Amino acid sequence: MLFLISLISFLAIHAAPNSFFGAGELNPNMTKEAIEQLKAVYGLDKTLSQQYFDWVINILTLNFGVSFVSGQDVSSEILKRIPVTLVMNFIALISVFVLSLYLGIKAALNYEKKSDYIIRQISLVSFSMPSFYLALIFIILLSVNFDLFPISGLHSIEEKTGLANYIDMAWHLTLPISVMIFVGLGSMIIYIRSLTLEILKSDYYYFALSRGLGQKDLLRFYILPNLLPPIITLLGLSLPGLIGGSVILESIFGIEGMGQLFFMSALSRDYPIIMGTLMITAFLTLLGNMIADVILLRLNPYMKRS
């Protein structure tokens, strides 16, 4: 899978119009000989097949090359920025799981009641709300008008150390993580509500209900065990959307994460950075799906027989 992703990504990037040397070609002071020399330095004078082969050989040793723009090692550039992106996505993923599970079950247990209607409206607003638009609303309301949260960045102007530094970072990340959570809730709530309603109509649930079991026992032994496997699968599949969404949000909030790095590299056609971030993102996505499969086997050992 990683091989196919790398091949498709490599071909798609090089098929895009313009190149890193596009601006230099328009510069009258930049000679063709100088441009050809730069292409030779970065290996862009070779055929696409040879470039791809050399790149694959290098990444086997975790060598993603050198950035065209900064001249820094791509691996070190990504390692500096990936922690904040992982933290944002991990917090958002766990929060979406907990909140959507609670709200989805609550809506189903109160079918066609006021709470069900309110939760459905919230999920529809969340499902239809673009992340960049919600981010701008949060910035205008909570940062500009009420001055509750910082507009951008990871740190305040005043230098802080120790615990105060982490509190300051959490304060700066509150708005972008809140946007990621709210945007991710909509489809998950609708899905969990639909699954829970199917469980409530099942024969085994009616049988358990006729035995006089309380709502807590019904939730623990009948609803949750049948809800968790499909939800875990869906969370694993939603990882690319969360990581892709962080590209937009990190750019809007000025957060120096892997998403912002990818966006700026795409604008400048910095091929090594683009391919490096794509491969890291693909690896994390596949790793997330593998972890989801392991959790599913833990929840339902009978899956080993299928």
C-alpha positions in Angstrom: 0.0 0.0 0.0 2.8 2.4 0.9 4.5 1.6 -2.5 1.3 2.4 -4.4 0.8 5.6 -2.5 4.3 6.7 -3.1 4.1 5.9 -6.9 0.8 7.7 -7.4 1.9 10.7 -5.3 5.2 11.0 -7.1 3.5 11.0 -10.5 0.8 13.4 -9.5 3.2 15.9 -8.1 5.5 15.9 -11.1 2.4 16.1 -13.4 1.3 19.4 -11.8 2.0 22.5 -13.8 5.0 24.7 -13.1 8.0 23.6 -11.0 10.3 24.8 -8.3 12.4 26.6 -10.9 9.4 28.3 -12.6 10.2 31.7 -10.9 13.9 31.4 -12.0 12.9 30.7 -15.6 11.0 34.0 -15.6 14.0 35.9 -14.1 16.0 37.6 -17.0 19.1 37.5 -14.8 18.9 33.7 -14.5 20.6 32.0 -17.4 19.5 28.6 -18.8 22.9 27.2 -17.9 22.4 28.1 -14.2 18.9 26.6 -14.1 20.2 23.4 -15.7 23.1 23.3 -13.2 20.6 23.6 -10.3 18.5 20.8 -11.7 21.5 18.6 -11.9 22.4 19.4 -8.2 18.9 18.3 -7.1 18.7 15.4 -9.5 15.8 16.9 -11.5 17.7 16.4 -14.8 17.1 12.7 -14.7 14.2 10.8 -16.0 11.1 10.4 -13.8 11.7 6.7 -13.4 15.3 7.3 -12.3 14.2 10.0 -9.9 11.6 7.8 -8.3 14.0 4.8 -8.0 16.6 7.0 -6.3 14.0 8.4 -4.0 12.7 5.0 -3.0 16.2 3.8 -2.3 16.8 6.8 0.0 13.6 6.6 2.0 14.4 3.0 2.9 17.1 4.5 5.1 14.6 7.3 6.2 16.5 9.8 4.0 13.8 12.0 2.4 16.3 14.3 0.8 17.0 18.1 1.2 14.5 20.9 1.0 14.8 23.0 -2.1 13.7 26.1 -0.2 15.5 26.0 3.2 18.3 23.6 2.3 17.6 21.7 5.5 17.2 17.9 5.8 13.6 16.9 5.2 13.5 14.4 8.0 14.6 17.0 10.6 12.1 19.5 9.2 9.3 17.1 9.6 10.4 15.8 13.0 10.4 19.4 14.3 6.8 19.9 13.2 5.1 16.6 13.5 4.6 16.5 17.4 2.1 19.4 17.4 0.1 17.9 14.5 0.0 14.5 16.2 -1.1 16.0 19.5 -3.9 18.0 17.8 -5.2 15.0 15.9 -5.0 12.6 18.9 -6.9 15.0 21.2 -9.5 15.6 18.4 -9.9 11.9 17.7 -10.4 10.9 21.3 -12.8 13.8 22.0 -14.9 13.0 18.9 -15.1 9.4 19.9 -16.2 10.1 23.5 -18.6 13.0 22.6 -20.2 11.3 19.6 -20.7 8.1 21.5 -22.5 9.9 24.3 -24.6 12.1 22.1 -25.4 9.4 19.6 -26.6 7.0 22.2 -28.5 9.7 24.1 -30.3 10.8 20.9 -31.3 7.2 20.1 -32.6 6.4 23.6 -34.7 9.6 23.5 -36.0 9.0 19.9 -38.3 11.7 18.6 -38.0 13.7 21.9 -36.6 17.2 22.4 -33.0 16.0 23.2 -33.0 13.9 20.1 -34.1 16.9 17.9 -31.4 19.2 19.5 -28.6 16.6 19.0 -29.7 16.0 15.4 -29.6 19.7 14.6 -26.2 20.0 16.1 -24.9 17.1 14.1 -26.3 18.5 10.9 -24.7 21.9 11.5 -21.4 20.1 12.3 -21.7 17.9 9.2 -22.3 20.9 6.8 -19.8 23.4 8.4 -16.5 23.8 6.6 -13.6 23.9 8.9 -12.0 27.0 7.5 -15.3 28.9 7.9 -15.8 27.8 11.5 -12.2 28.8 12.2 -12.8 32.3 10.9 -16.0 32.6 13.0 -14.1 31.5 16.2 -11.3 33.9 15.5 -13.7 36.9 15.0 -15.9 36.1 18.0 -13.5 34.6 20.6 -10.2 36.3 19.6 -11.1 39.7 18.0 -14.3 40.6 19.8 -13.9 39.0 23.2 -10.1 38.6 23.3 -10.4 35.2 25.0 -7.9 33.2 22.9 -4.9 34.1 20.8 -5.4 34.5 17.0 -2.4 32.5 15.9 0.8 30.8 16.8 1.9 28.3 19.4 3.5 30.6 22.0 2.9 34.1 23.5 5.4 36.9 23.0 6.6 36.5 26.6 9.0 33.6 26.9 7.8 30.9 29.4 9.3 27.8 30.7 8.2 24.6 32.4 4.6 24.0 33.1 3.7 27.6 32.2 5.0 26.9 28.6 2.7 23.9 28.2 -0.3 25.8 29.6 0.5 28.6 27.1 0.6 26.1 24.2 -2.7 24.5 25.3 -4.3 28.0 25.4 -3.1 28.6 21.8 -4.3 25.2 20.6 -7.8 25.5 22.1 -9.4 27.1 19.1 -8.0 24.9 16.3 -8.7 21.7 18.3 -12.2 22.9 19.1 -12.8 23.4 15.3 -11.5 19.9 14.6 -13.7 18.4 17.2 -16.9 20.2 16.2 -16.4 19.5 12.5 -15.7 15.8 13.2 -18.8 15.2 15.4 -21.5 15.5 12.8 -21.2 12.4 10.7 -20.1 10.3 13.7 -23.2 11.3 15.8 -25.6 10.4 12.9 -23.8 7.1 12.4 -23.9 6.1 16.1 -27.5 7.2 16.4 -28.5 5.0 13.4 -26.6 2.0 14.8 -28.1 2.4 18.2 -31.7 2.6 16.9 -31.0 -0.7 15.0 -29.8 -2.3 18.2 -32.9 -1.1 20.1 -35.1 -2.8 17.5 -33.3 -6.1 17.7 -34.7 -9.3 19.2 -31.9 -9.8 21.8 -32.4 -6.3 23.1 -36.2 -6.9 23.6 -35.4 -10.2 25.3 -33.0 -8.5 27.7 -35.5 -5.8 28.3 -38.2 -8.4 29.1 -35.9 -9.9 31.8 -36.1 -6.6 33.7 -32.5 -5.4 33.2 -31.9 -1.7 34.0 -30.7 0.8 31.5 -27.1 0.7 32.7 -26.9 -3.0 32.2 -28.5 -2.8 28.8 -26.0 -0.1 27.8 -23.0 -2.0 29.2 -23.8 -5.5 28.0 -26.0 -5.1 24.9 -25.6 -1.6 23.3 -21.9 -0.8 23.7 -20.4 -4.2 22.7 -22.4 -4.1 19.5 -21.6 -0.4 18.8 -17.8 -0.4 19.4 -16.6 -2.5 16.5 -18.1 -0.4 13.6 -17.2 2.8 15.4 -13.5 1.7 15.8 -13.5 0.9 12.1 -14.9 4.3 11.2 -12.4 6.1 13.4 -9.6 4.3 11.7 -10.9 5.4 8.3 -11.4 9.0 9.5 -7.7 9.6 10.2 -6.9 10.9 6.7 -9.7 13.4 7.0 -8.5 14.7 10.4 -4.8 15.0 9.2 -6.0 16.6 6.0 -8.1 19.1 7.9 -5.1 20.1 10.0 -3.4 21.4 6.8 -6.1 24.1 6.5 -6.4 24.9 10.2 -2.6 25.1 10.8 -2.4 27.6 8.0 -5.3 29.7 9.3 -4.1 29.7 12.9 -0.4 30.0 12.0 0.6 26.8 13.8 4.0 25.5 12.8 2.9 21.9 12.3 3.3 19.3 9.5 0.1 20.6 7.8 1.4 24.1 7.5 4.7 22.7 6.2 2.9 20.7 3.6 0.9 23.7 2.5 3.8 26.1 2.1 5.8 23.4 0.3 3.0 22.8 -2.1 3.0 26.5 -3.0 6.7 26.5 -3.7 6.8 23.1 -5.4 9.3 21.8 -2.8 9.1 18.2 -4.0 11.2 16.5 -1.2 9.1 18.1 1.6 5.8 17.3 -0.2 6.8 13.7 -0.7 8.1 13.3 2.8 5.0 14.7 4.4 2.8 12.6 2.2 4.6 9.4 3.1 4.6 10.2 6.8 0.9 10.9 6.6 0.2 7.7 4.7 2.3 5.7 7.2 0.4 7.1 10.1 -2.9 6.4 8.4 -2.0 2.8 7.7 -0.7 2.4 11.3 -4.0 3.8 12.6 -6.0 1.3 10.6 -3.7 -1.5 11.8 -4.3 -0.4 15.4 -8.0 -0.3 14.8 -7.9 -3.9 13.5 -6.0 -5.0 16.6 -8.6 -3.4 18.8 -11.4 -5.0 16.9 -9.8 -8.4 17.4 -9.6 -7.7 21.1 -13.2 -6.7 21.2 -14.4 -9.6 19.1 -12.0 -12.6 19.1 -14.4 -14.5 16.8 -13.2 -12.3 14.0 -10.1 -14.4 13.8 -12.2 -17.2 12.4 -13.5 -15.2 9.5 
